[in-house]
Structure formats: C-alpha cells, structure tokens
C-alpha cells in the first residue's frame, strides 16, 4: 500500500471535542461541527451554555509567531472594549494548540463566538465604518512582535505577482501577465509617490464586511488573520473593493461605501492623501486576491481557470480605466 504526502487534512470533529474538553474550562463540549475550508479550517463548538469557534491554521500559511501576534492583538482590543471575537485561554493560561497533522505541524486557537450574522443594510455599513474607526484608534498604541509580515507593496503586489507567475495558469496568456506586471509598476509608483503622507498603523487587513457579525444594534469583529502593520487607506479600501468588484462602471457609486466612509470620518478623519490612495488600493487588492487564489490551488482545487481570470481582469481593467490608472501594456 502506498503512503503518499498530504497537502491538507481535515481534523476529526470527534477528536477535537475530546481535546477541547481536556484543555479548556468551557464546560462539556456537546457538539463540534466543521464549518469551512478557507484560508484556515473553522469549526463551531457548542457547550450546554455557550458557543465557540475553533480555528486551525493551515500548514505553511502562518507561523507560530504570527498566531501569537494575532492573539496578542485581540487581547489588546478586548482590553480596550472593542467588540471582537476574543481568544479563549487554556487551563494552563496558554492560547495556541500545536497539532501534529499528517501534512505537518499546525496551530489552533479557540475564540469566543460572534453573535448575529452578516448584514447588508446601509445602516449596518454606517455602524461598521464608525466601529472600524474606533478600532483603528484603539490599535494606535499596539506594538506587537517584530516578526509579523507588513502589509506593504512587497506583500500586496510583489508576492502575489510571483505566485501568479509560479502557478503558470496564465502561461498561455502572456499579454495578461505583461499587463499585470506593468499595472503593478504603475500602482506601486502611485503609492510610493505619497507613501510618506499616508497613515501607517495596525490594520485588520480584511475589512470586506464578511468578517463582522451584526446583532441588534451591535457588532463583533473577527478573523484578524490577515492583519498587520500597513496603510490605513488600504484597510478601509477593502470595504469599497468588495462593493464594486464585478460591477459595471455605472455601479461604482455605492451608498454603502458612502455611509461607511462618512461614519468612519466622523470618528477619525482621513487625509486627502489617504482618500486619494483608496482607488489605487482597490486595484492592488484585486491583484493580491488573484495571487492568493493561485497560491492555494493545491488545497482549494484548480478553479482558477480562464473564466476566473477573464472576470477578474475585466474588473481590474475597467476600474483602472475609470480612475485613470493606465498601464503601458
């Protein structure tokens, strides 16, 4: 019988129930359900009185110091009364579980459950903008460890472009590779020209509106896995990006984004340079996403086909044309 390498394993829910009962004082776990295979694996756990979320980080996605950084950040925000899904300490006071999975060492953290769910109303967008601004202010005195990745042009453009090239999924479309390379140079130059004027600080990294649950008149932030020190204009641009991507040019004016931005600026004002950078960061985010998707094909499957690139590149070209961001290719 052949024993072959494993790219990704799904840990048994039954085994996790036993592990959580042994390591935590949260009451007897009565249910553990595998929810999703995303950037990380997510499980829902229930006790007789509460619910929790267990995240198991994928191998080679995050190092131990990255997970420790995220835990430290969430504890910082929780101490400042920012509504977050907070890490739950084990009986021994630690937070990170080390698992010996078939593909290698993986890490897991248990989090409090974010009540409520996704909301797509203008009022929820306004509440989100207000609370993101408060979160940014609360992050201003967070220091964190020095080894965490930076949300800079290396992270947002250079690494994604390398991943797209390495995947060879656009090898038969050299003109599109040339376009992405040329556009990335233009985008990098746009940001480099004003980078000294842009606000730099701790960012969530993934504020697309799906990483927050709304419950009555409150919300709870979660999934800080993509967070790091970066440009605040990029952080808020992600909310605009998700509202316009895949849309036609006449749909770029979005009341949800207007409500989000107005509410944000009532708490924390963005400079003219930050506002100027937001459309550029929307294009950068799209390239980052393509790089992410192509680098995870070995786990998620090979759905990054011609239709995928046609759709994403159409949006990218339309958005850049609309905002006079012109690549030479």
LUMPAVO-952944 format. One record per residue (C-alpha): x, y, z; residue number from 1; residue in three letters. Coordinates in pm, 1 decimal. Each point is the difference from the previous one (the first is absolute). Layout:
BEGIN
+----------+----------+----------+-----+--------+
!        X !        Y !        Z ! num ! residu !
+----------+----------+----------+-----+--------+
!        X !        Y !        Z ! NUM !    ALA !
...
+----------+----------+----------+-----+--------+
END
This chain:
BEGIN
+----------+----------+----------+-----+--------+
!        X !        Y !        Z ! num ! residu !
+----------+----------+----------+-----+--------+
!      0.0 !      0.0 !      0.0 !   1 !    UNK !
!    136.1 !    341.5 !    -99.1 !   2 !    UNK !
!     36.1 !    272.7 !    260.8 !   3 !    UNK !
!     -7.9 !    335.4 !   -178.8 !   4 !    UNK !
!     53.1 !    357.0 !    125.3 !   5 !    UNK !
!   -304.0 !    200.9 !    110.5 !   6 !    UNK !
!    -54.2 !    364.1 !    -98.9 !   7 !    UNK !
!   -283.0 !     59.1 !    242.5 !   8 !    UNK !
!   -185.8 !   -207.0 !    256.4 !   9 !    UNK !
!   -331.6 !     65.6 !    174.3 !  10 !    UNK !
!     36.3 !    -76.3 !    369.2 !  11 !    UNK !
!   -270.7 !   -223.7 !    149.3 !  12 !    UNK !
!   -275.9 !    192.3 !    178.5 !  13 !    UNK !
!    -41.6 !   -282.3 !    250.2 !  14 !    UNK !
!    370.0 !      7.8 !     86.1 !  15 !    UNK !
!    -16.2 !    378.2 !     43.2 !  16 !    UNK !
!   -288.8 !    -30.6 !    246.9 !  17 !    UNK !
!    219.0 !   -217.5 !    222.7 !  18 !    UNK !
!    296.2 !    237.2 !    -38.4 !  19 !    UNK !
!   -200.3 !    311.2 !     89.0 !  20 !    UNK !
!   -153.3 !   -169.3 !    301.9 !  21 !    UNK !
!    348.0 !    -95.8 !    119.0 !  22 !    UNK !
!    167.2 !    337.3 !    -57.5 !  23 !    UNK !
!   -269.9 !    257.5 !     83.5 !  24 !    UNK !
!   -238.0 !     85.9 !    278.7 !  25 !    UNK !
!   -294.5 !     94.4 !   -217.8 !  26 !    UNK !
!   -240.6 !   -271.5 !    112.3 !  27 !    UNK !
!    -62.1 !   -328.2 !   -172.8 !  28 !    UNK !
!      7.9 !     30.3 !   -377.9 !  29 !    UNK !
!   -319.3 !   -155.3 !   -132.8 !  30 !    UNK !
!     53.6 !     66.7 !   -370.5 !  31 !    UNK !
!    290.9 !     72.7 !   -233.1 !  32 !    UNK !
!    -81.3 !     71.0 !   -364.3 !  33 !    UNK !
!    240.4 !     68.9 !   -287.1 !  34 !    UNK !
!   -116.7 !    324.0 !   -162.3 !  35 !    UNK !
!    238.3 !    102.2 !   -275.4 !  36 !    UNK !
!    323.9 !    -61.6 !   -184.7 !  37 !    UNK !
!    120.4 !    353.5 !    -65.2 !  38 !    UNK !
!    338.2 !    154.7 !     64.1 !  39 !    UNK !
!    -29.2 !   -202.1 !    319.6 !  40 !    UNK !
!   -234.4 !   -273.9 !    119.9 !  41 !    UNK !
!   -288.2 !    117.8 !    217.8 !  42 !    UNK !
!   -208.0 !   -203.2 !    244.8 !  43 !    UNK !
!   -306.7 !     88.6 !    205.1 !  44 !    UNK !
!      0.0 !   -134.0 !    355.4 !  45 !    UNK !
!   -295.1 !     -4.4 !    238.2 !  46 !    UNK !
!    -20.3 !    -58.8 !    371.2 !  47 !    UNK !
!   -321.7 !     -7.9 !    203.0 !  48 !    UNK !
!     22.8 !    376.4 !     56.0 !  49 !    UNK !
!    225.1 !    154.5 !   -268.5 !  50 !    UNK !
!    135.7 !    -16.8 !   -352.4 !  51 !    UNK !
!    360.5 !     32.6 !   -114.3 !  52 !    UNK !
!    195.5 !      0.8 !   -325.0 !  53 !    UNK !
!    316.1 !   -204.0 !    -44.2 !  54 !    UNK !
!    240.0 !    101.7 !   -273.3 !  55 !    UNK !
!    268.5 !   -240.1 !   -121.1 !  56 !    UNK !
!    261.6 !    182.8 !   -206.7 !  57 !    UNK !
!    120.8 !   -167.0 !   -315.9 !  58 !    UNK !
!    356.7 !   -124.3 !    -22.3 !  59 !    UNK !
!    240.7 !    252.8 !   -156.5 !  60 !    UNK !
!   -266.7 !    274.0 !     16.6 !  61 !    UNK !
!     89.1 !    145.3 !    339.4 !  62 !    UNK !
!    296.8 !    -56.8 !    228.3 !  63 !    UNK !
!    -29.3 !    -30.3 !    376.4 !  64 !    UNK !
!    111.5 !    360.8 !     49.7 !  65 !    UNK !
!   -277.6 !    115.1 !   -236.6 !  66 !    UNK !
!   -263.9 !   -178.2 !    205.9 !  67 !    UNK !
!    145.3 !    141.1 !    322.6 !  68 !    UNK !
!    -10.5 !    347.8 !   -154.1 !  69 !    UNK !
!   -369.1 !    -34.4 !    -87.5 !  70 !    UNK !
!    -82.6 !   -122.7 !    349.8 !  71 !    UNK !
!    187.8 !    292.9 !    154.1 !  72 !    UNK !
!   -182.2 !    247.4 !   -224.3 !  73 !    UNK !
!   -342.0 !   -141.1 !     84.5 !  74 !    UNK !
!     73.6 !     10.9 !    371.8 !  75 !    UNK !
!    111.6 !    361.6 !    -43.6 !  76 !    UNK !
!   -325.4 !     92.0 !   -173.1 !  77 !    UNK !
!   -209.8 !   -196.6 !    247.4 !  78 !    UNK !
!    166.3 !    186.1 !    288.9 !  79 !    UNK !
!    -93.9 !    326.6 !   -174.3 !  80 !    UNK !
!   -363.2 !   -115.5 !    -25.0 !  81 !    UNK !
!      3.8 !    -28.4 !   -377.8 !  82 !    UNK !
!   -255.6 !   -271.0 !    -86.6 !  83 !    UNK !
!    203.8 !   -292.4 !   -132.0 !  84 !    UNK !
!    -16.1 !   -376.2 !     -5.2 !  85 !    UNK !
!    265.3 !    -47.9 !    267.0 !  86 !    UNK !
!    242.2 !   -290.6 !     51.8 !  87 !    UNK !
!    -90.6 !   -236.2 !    283.6 !  88 !    UNK !
!    283.3 !   -103.0 !    233.8 !  89 !    UNK !
!     67.9 !   -364.8 !     74.1 !  90 !    UNK !
!      7.5 !   -136.2 !    355.4 !  91 !    UNK !
!    375.4 !     64.5 !     11.5 !  92 !    UNK !
!    -38.8 !    362.5 !   -116.7 !  93 !    UNK !
!    131.4 !    -53.2 !   -352.6 !  94 !    UNK !
!   -198.0 !     64.2 !   -317.4 !  95 !    UNK !
!    154.4 !   -192.2 !   -289.0 !  96 !    UNK !
!    -43.9 !   -375.0 !    -47.5 !  97 !    UNK !
!    269.2 !   -177.2 !   -204.0 !  98 !    UNK !
!   -132.4 !   -288.7 !   -210.0 !  99 !    UNK !
!    197.5 !   -274.7 !   -169.8 ! 100 !    UNK !
!   -201.2 !    -28.0 !   -322.6 ! 101 !    UNK !
!     82.7 !   -239.4 !   -288.1 ! 102 !    UNK !
!    137.4 !    290.2 !   -208.4 ! 103 !    UNK !
!    206.2 !    145.4 !    284.9 ! 104 !    UNK !
!    -34.0 !    221.2 !    306.6 ! 105 !    UNK !
!   -311.1 !    215.6 !     17.5 ! 106 !    UNK !
!   -130.2 !    245.5 !    258.9 ! 107 !    UNK !
!   -345.6 !     49.2 !    148.2 ! 108 !    UNK !
!   -165.9 !    270.5 !    209.6 ! 109 !    UNK !
!   -342.1 !      1.9 !    166.8 ! 110 !    UNK !
!   -201.2 !    324.6 !    -27.5 ! 111 !    UNK !
!   -316.2 !    136.8 !    154.9 ! 112 !    UNK !
!   -297.8 !    -11.3 !   -230.8 ! 113 !    UNK !
!   -111.1 !    312.9 !   -188.5 ! 114 !    UNK !
!   -377.7 !     19.7 !     42.6 ! 115 !    UNK !
!   -218.8 !     98.3 !   -292.2 ! 116 !    UNK !
!     87.3 !    -20.9 !   -365.9 ! 117 !    UNK !
!     72.0 !    183.2 !   -323.7 ! 118 !    UNK !
!   -197.6 !    316.0 !    -74.9 ! 119 !    UNK !
!    -25.3 !    185.4 !   -330.8 ! 120 !    UNK !
!   -189.9 !    313.5 !     99.8 ! 121 !    UNK !
!    120.7 !    359.0 !    -28.5 ! 122 !    UNK !
!    -45.7 !     36.8 !    375.8 ! 123 !    UNK !
!    230.4 !   -295.3 !     69.2 ! 124 !    UNK !
!    261.5 !    146.8 !   -236.9 ! 125 !    UNK !
!    -12.1 !    325.8 !    195.5 ! 126 !    UNK !
!     34.6 !   -182.2 !    331.1 ! 127 !    UNK !
!    288.7 !   -198.2 !   -145.2 ! 128 !    UNK !
!    180.0 !    316.2 !   -114.3 ! 129 !    UNK !
!    -38.0 !    156.9 !    342.7 ! 130 !    UNK !
!    127.6 !   -310.1 !    179.2 ! 131 !    UNK !
!    293.3 !    -52.6 !   -239.9 ! 132 !    UNK !
!    113.6 !    355.9 !     75.8 ! 133 !    UNK !
!    -21.7 !    -68.6 !    373.7 ! 134 !    UNK !
!    194.1 !   -322.7 !    -52.3 ! 135 !    UNK !
!    275.1 !    183.9 !   -190.4 ! 136 !    UNK !
!     28.4 !    251.7 !    282.9 ! 137 !    UNK !
!     22.9 !   -282.5 !    254.3 ! 138 !    UNK !
!    275.1 !   -162.2 !   -208.4 ! 139 !    UNK !
!    218.1 !    311.9 !     -0.7 ! 140 !    UNK !
!    191.9 !   -100.1 !    312.8 ! 141 !    UNK !
!     28.5 !   -369.4 !    -88.7 ! 142 !    UNK !
!    363.2 !   -103.8 !    -42.5 ! 143 !    UNK !
!     -2.1 !   -372.7 !    -76.7 ! 144 !    UNK !
!    293.6 !   -219.8 !    -93.3 ! 145 !    UNK !
!    253.9 !    102.2 !   -265.8 ! 146 !    UNK !
!    -32.2 !   -317.2 !   -208.9 ! 147 !    UNK !
!   -354.1 !     57.1 !   -128.0 ! 148 !    UNK !
!    -28.8 !     62.9 !   -373.8 ! 149 !    UNK !
!    -57.6 !    359.3 !   -111.4 ! 150 !    UNK !
!   -290.8 !     91.7 !   -225.2 ! 151 !    UNK !
!    229.7 !    182.0 !   -240.3 ! 152 !    UNK !
!     59.5 !    -10.5 !   -375.1 ! 153 !    UNK !
!    210.3 !   -315.1 !     36.5 ! 154 !    UNK !
!   -295.6 !   -174.1 !    164.8 ! 155 !    UNK !
!   -274.5 !    153.0 !   -214.4 ! 156 !    UNK !
!    159.8 !     -7.5 !   -346.1 ! 157 !    UNK !
!    340.9 !   -164.1 !    -31.9 ! 158 !    UNK !
!    -87.4 !   -327.5 !    175.1 ! 159 !    UNK !
!   -341.5 !    -37.2 !   -173.4 ! 160 !    UNK !
!    155.3 !     57.6 !   -343.8 ! 161 !    UNK !
!    265.1 !   -260.5 !     79.2 ! 162 !    UNK !
!   -275.5 !   -246.0 !     96.8 ! 163 !    UNK !
!   -191.8 !     64.3 !   -322.0 ! 164 !    UNK !
!    311.8 !    -58.6 !   -208.9 ! 165 !    UNK !
!     98.6 !   -311.1 !    196.7 ! 166 !    UNK !
!   -344.3 !   -153.2 !    -48.4 ! 167 !    UNK !
!     45.9 !     15.7 !   -380.1 ! 168 !    UNK !
!   -378.5 !     41.4 !    -29.2 ! 169 !    UNK !
!     50.4 !    300.6 !   -227.8 ! 170 !    UNK !
!    293.6 !   -147.4 !   -192.5 ! 171 !    UNK !
!   -217.7 !    -24.6 !   -313.4 ! 172 !    UNK !
!   -105.3 !    365.4 !     44.2 ! 173 !    UNK !
!    329.7 !    192.0 !      3.7 ! 174 !    UNK !
!   -172.2 !    327.7 !    -82.8 ! 175 !    UNK !
!   -193.1 !    -21.1 !    329.1 ! 176 !    UNK !
!    313.6 !    -71.6 !    198.6 ! 177 !    UNK !
!    164.0 !    299.3 !   -167.5 ! 178 !    UNK !
!   -303.0 !    213.3 !     88.8 ! 179 !    UNK !
!     11.7 !   -103.2 !    365.4 ! 180 !    UNK !
!    374.0 !     64.8 !     19.7 ! 181 !    UNK !
!    -33.0 !    342.3 !   -163.3 ! 182 !    UNK !
!   -305.7 !     98.0 !    202.9 ! 183 !    UNK !
!    171.4 !   -104.2 !    322.7 ! 184 !    UNK !
!    289.0 !    232.2 !    -77.2 ! 185 !    UNK !
!   -244.0 !    286.8 !    -53.4 ! 186 !    UNK !
!   -189.5 !    -79.9 !    320.5 ! 187 !    UNK !
!    323.5 !    -27.6 !    197.1 ! 188 !    UNK !
!    115.5 !    337.4 !   -131.5 ! 189 !    UNK !
!   -332.5 !    162.7 !     90.6 ! 190 !    UNK !
!     30.5 !   -116.7 !    359.3 ! 191 !    UNK !
!    375.3 !     64.6 !     25.8 ! 192 !    UNK !
!    -53.4 !    361.8 !   -107.8 ! 193 !    UNK !
!   -221.1 !     73.0 !    301.2 ! 194 !    UNK !
!     99.3 !   -274.5 !    244.6 ! 195 !    UNK !
!    162.6 !    244.8 !    241.6 ! 196 !    UNK !
!   -336.6 !    179.3 !     29.2 ! 197 !    UNK !
!   -209.8 !   -313.6 !     51.4 ! 198 !    UNK !
!    -99.7 !   -111.2 !    348.7 ! 199 !    UNK !
!    180.9 !   -316.5 !    105.9 ! 200 !    UNK !
!   -120.6 !   -212.2 !    289.1 ! 201 !    UNK !
!   -142.7 !   -329.9 !    111.0 ! 202 !    UNK !
!   -267.5 !   -124.7 !   -242.7 ! 203 !    UNK !
!   -262.1 !   -273.4 !     -1.0 ! 204 !    UNK !
!    100.3 !    -84.9 !   -357.0 ! 205 !    UNK !
!   -331.2 !   -148.2 !   -116.0 ! 206 !    UNK !
!   -281.8 !    248.8 !     62.6 ! 207 !    UNK !
!   -227.4 !   -120.4 !   -281.1 ! 208 !    UNK !
!   -308.3 !    -11.6 !    221.9 ! 209 !    UNK !
!    -13.9 !   -376.6 !     35.8 ! 210 !    UNK !
!    230.6 !     -7.6 !    302.0 ! 211 !    UNK !
!   -249.3 !    168.0 !    229.6 ! 212 !    UNK !
!   -329.1 !   -117.6 !    146.4 ! 213 !    UNK !
!   -285.1 !    238.0 !     74.0 ! 214 !    UNK !
!   -236.3 !    -69.0 !    289.5 ! 215 !    UNK !
!   -278.5 !    244.9 !     76.6 ! 216 !    UNK !
!    180.7 !    338.0 !     24.7 ! 217 !    UNK !
!    348.7 !   -141.4 !     59.6 ! 218 !    UNK !
!    270.7 !   -177.6 !   -193.8 ! 219 !    UNK !
!    295.6 !   -227.9 !     65.2 ! 220 !    UNK !
!    321.7 !     -3.7 !   -205.4 ! 221 !    UNK !
!    177.1 !   -329.0 !    -70.9 ! 222 !    UNK !
!    264.0 !   -162.2 !   -222.8 ! 223 !    UNK !
!    309.4 !    218.8 !     42.5 ! 224 !    UNK !
!    210.7 !   -264.3 !   -177.2 ! 225 !    UNK !
!     99.4 !    242.1 !   -279.6 ! 226 !    UNK !
!     77.5 !    284.6 !    240.8 ! 227 !    UNK !
!    332.7 !    174.4 !     32.6 ! 228 !    UNK !
!    159.9 !    340.9 !    -10.5 ! 229 !    UNK !
!    -87.3 !    175.6 !   -322.4 ! 230 !    UNK !
!   -172.5 !    294.8 !   -161.4 ! 231 !    UNK !
!   -334.4 !     89.8 !    154.7 ! 232 !    UNK !
!   -123.6 !    113.1 !   -343.0 ! 233 !    UNK !
!     48.6 !   -357.9 !   -119.6 ! 234 !    UNK !
!   -191.1 !   -133.3 !    298.9 ! 235 !    UNK !
!   -310.8 !    207.9 !    -71.8 ! 236 !    UNK !
!     32.0 !    -47.1 !   -378.4 ! 237 !    UNK !
!    -81.7 !   -369.2 !     40.2 ! 238 !    UNK !
!   -359.7 !     91.6 !     87.3 ! 239 !    UNK !
!    -30.6 !    202.9 !   -321.3 ! 240 !    UNK !
!    170.3 !   -275.8 !   -200.6 ! 241 !    UNK !
!   -254.8 !   -263.0 !     99.7 ! 242 !    UNK !
!   -284.0 !    238.5 !    -86.0 ! 243 !    UNK !
!    119.0 !     76.4 !   -353.1 ! 244 !    UNK !
!    186.3 !   -309.9 !   -122.4 ! 245 !    UNK !
!   -181.8 !   -177.2 !   -278.2 ! 246 !    UNK !
!   -223.5 !    303.3 !    -54.5 ! 247 !    UNK !
!    -29.9 !    218.2 !   -308.3 ! 248 !    UNK !
!    135.8 !    355.4 !      8.8 ! 249 !    UNK !
!   -343.0 !    155.9 !     48.2 ! 250 !    UNK !
!    -34.4 !   -198.1 !    323.3 ! 251 !    UNK !
!    322.2 !    129.0 !    159.0 ! 252 !    UNK !
!   -187.2 !    269.2 !    194.4 ! 253 !    UNK !
!   -106.6 !   -196.1 !    305.3 ! 254 !    UNK !
!   -213.8 !    125.3 !    287.8 ! 255 !    UNK !
!    141.5 !   -261.7 !    236.2 ! 256 !    UNK !
!    352.3 !    129.9 !    -58.5 ! 257 !    UNK !
!   -114.7 !    361.8 !     38.9 ! 258 !    UNK !
!   -170.3 !    -86.4 !    329.2 ! 259 !    UNK !
!    301.8 !   -198.0 !    123.5 ! 260 !    UNK !
!    247.5 !    276.7 !    -87.1 ! 261 !    UNK !
!   -211.8 !    282.4 !    143.0 ! 262 !    UNK !
!    -49.1 !   -187.3 !    326.3 ! 263 !    UNK !
!    370.7 !    -84.8 !     18.2 ! 264 !    UNK !
!    101.3 !    362.9 !    -45.6 ! 265 !    UNK !
!   -236.3 !    124.2 !    269.9 ! 266 !    UNK !
!    222.7 !   -192.7 !    241.7 ! 267 !    UNK !
!    336.2 !     16.7 !   -176.8 ! 268 !    UNK !
!     82.3 !    226.6 !   -293.4 ! 269 !    UNK !
!    193.7 !   -131.5 !   -299.3 ! 270 !    UNK !
!    243.6 !    235.3 !   -170.8 ! 271 !    UNK !
!    -35.4 !    109.4 !   -363.6 ! 272 !    UNK !
!    291.2 !   -231.3 !    -80.1 ! 273 !    UNK !
!   -172.1 !   -298.8 !    162.5 ! 274 !    UNK !
!   -318.3 !     72.2 !   -194.8 ! 275 !    UNK !
!    199.2 !     37.3 !   -322.8 ! 276 !    UNK !
!    166.9 !   -338.2 !     58.5 ! 277 !    UNK !
!   -321.9 !   -197.0 !     54.3 ! 278 !    UNK !
!    -84.3 !    -65.2 !   -369.6 ! 279 !    UNK !
!    361.7 !   -108.2 !    -57.9 ! 280 !    UNK !
!    -20.8 !   -242.1 !    291.5 ! 281 !    UNK !
!   -322.6 !   -147.5 !   -141.7 ! 282 !    UNK !
!    194.2 !   -104.7 !   -311.9 ! 283 !    UNK !
!    286.8 !   -126.5 !    215.5 ! 284 !    UNK !
!   -241.8 !   -208.3 !    206.3 ! 285 !    UNK !
!   -129.0 !   -172.4 !   -314.7 ! 286 !    UNK !
!    352.7 !   -103.2 !    -98.3 ! 287 !    UNK !
!     67.2 !   -115.7 !    356.3 ! 288 !    UNK !
!   -309.7 !   -219.4 !    -16.1 ! 289 !    UNK !
!    100.7 !   -160.4 !   -330.1 ! 290 !    UNK !
!    340.4 !    -77.8 !    147.8 ! 291 !    UNK !
!   -162.5 !   -152.1 !    306.1 ! 292 !    UNK !
!   -237.4 !   -217.2 !   -201.1 ! 293 !    UNK !
!    269.1 !   -131.8 !   -233.1 ! 294 !    UNK !
!    227.8 !    -86.0 !    292.3 ! 295 !    UNK !
!   -272.5 !   -210.9 !    167.6 ! 296 !    UNK !
!   -100.3 !   -206.9 !   -301.9 ! 297 !    UNK !
!    164.4 !   -309.7 !    147.9 ! 298 !    UNK !
!   -244.3 !     17.1 !    293.8 ! 299 !    UNK !
!   -314.6 !    164.6 !   -139.1 ! 300 !    UNK !
!      1.1 !   -157.2 !   -344.7 ! 301 !    UNK !
!     83.6 !    119.7 !   -351.0 ! 302 !    UNK !
!   -292.0 !    235.6 !    -58.7 ! 303 !    UNK !
!    231.2 !    287.5 !    -96.3 ! 304 !    UNK !
!    -74.2 !    -49.6 !   -369.2 ! 305 !    UNK !
!    -39.8 !    231.2 !   -301.1 ! 306 !    UNK !
!   -347.3 !    106.2 !    113.4 ! 307 !    UNK !
!    139.7 !     94.6 !    340.5 ! 308 !    UNK !
!    274.4 !    215.8 !   -150.3 ! 309 !    UNK !
!   -232.5 !    147.5 !   -262.1 ! 310 !    UNK !
!   -237.1 !    118.0 !    271.8 ! 311 !    UNK !
!    265.8 !    139.4 !    233.5 ! 312 !    UNK !
!    203.8 !    167.3 !   -272.7 ! 313 !    UNK !
!   -311.6 !    157.7 !   -150.7 ! 314 !    UNK !
!    -78.4 !    165.2 !    333.1 ! 315 !    UNK !
!    361.0 !    102.8 !     49.7 ! 316 !    UNK !
!     23.3 !    161.3 !   -344.8 ! 317 !    UNK !
!   -336.3 !    176.3 !     35.7 ! 318 !    UNK !
!     79.4 !    130.0 !    347.1 ! 319 !    UNK !
!    340.3 !    130.9 !   -102.3 ! 320 !    UNK !
!   -138.5 !    161.7 !   -314.1 ! 321 !    UNK !
!   -273.3 !    167.8 !    206.3 ! 322 !    UNK !
!    263.4 !    143.8 !    234.9 ! 323 !    UNK !
!    255.9 !     88.4 !   -270.9 ! 324 !    UNK !
!    251.1 !   -261.3 !    117.9 ! 325 !    UNK !
!    165.2 !   -101.3 !   -323.6 ! 326 !    UNK !
!    246.0 !   -283.3 !    -51.6 ! 327 !    UNK !
!    234.6 !     10.8 !   -296.9 ! 328 !    UNK !
!    -85.1 !   -357.6 !   -106.2 ! 329 !    UNK !
+----------+----------+----------+-----+--------+
END
